[in-house]
Amino acid sequence: MLKNVLMLAALLLPASFASAHEYTKGDLHIAHPWSLQLPPNAPNVAAYFIIDNKGKQDDRLLSVDTPISDRSELHEHVMTGDVMRMQQVPNVAVPADGKVVFSPSAYHVMIMQPKDRSLLSDGKRFPLTLHFEKAGDITVEVAVQKQPPEGSDEHQHQH
């Protein structure tokens, strides 16, 4: 009996990890929140994810926060002449029946001066709450990794 219970638990464990990395509230689906491991001398860290709006109304990501930092900001990369630079944005539109990709070289969340750097090492997770105009708050767990996830495109932009 115990052997069967353990076998079932072993089979269900990967599924629970997979489902724990995707979040749905109303028409919004947040997939694969991740961050790179914080280098020793880096003051800030970025977080990435995909927002898929399956609804018929636009929504807007107004702000984000996390208990690991006193300040988190929405940023985007823009080309100014021949130079790619990062700038803060007041919010991010999430179009109806569309998606927004937060990735390196595109939109991202900047977590400023994290309080507990140990939470930003490979294999750890930390909470991040996304505040939407219509959908309200969605809290996700950001997976910290040494490398970008398989299949992530360093040059992906908003779709």
Secondary structure as UniProt FT lines:
FT   HELIX           2..19
FT   TURN            20..21
FT   STRAND          22..25
FT   TURN            26..27
FT   STRAND          28..36
FT   TURN            40..41
FT   STRAND          44..53
FT   STRAND          59..65
FT   TURN            67..68
FT   STRAND          71..80
FT   TURN            81..82
FT   STRAND          83..88
FT   STRAND          92..94
FT   TURN            96..97
FT   STRAND          98..102
FT   TURN            104..105
FT   STRAND          107..112
FT   HELIX           117..120
FT   TURN            122..123
FT   STRAND          125..132
FT   TURN            133..135
FT   STRAND          136..145
FT   TURN            150..151
FT   TURN            154..155
//
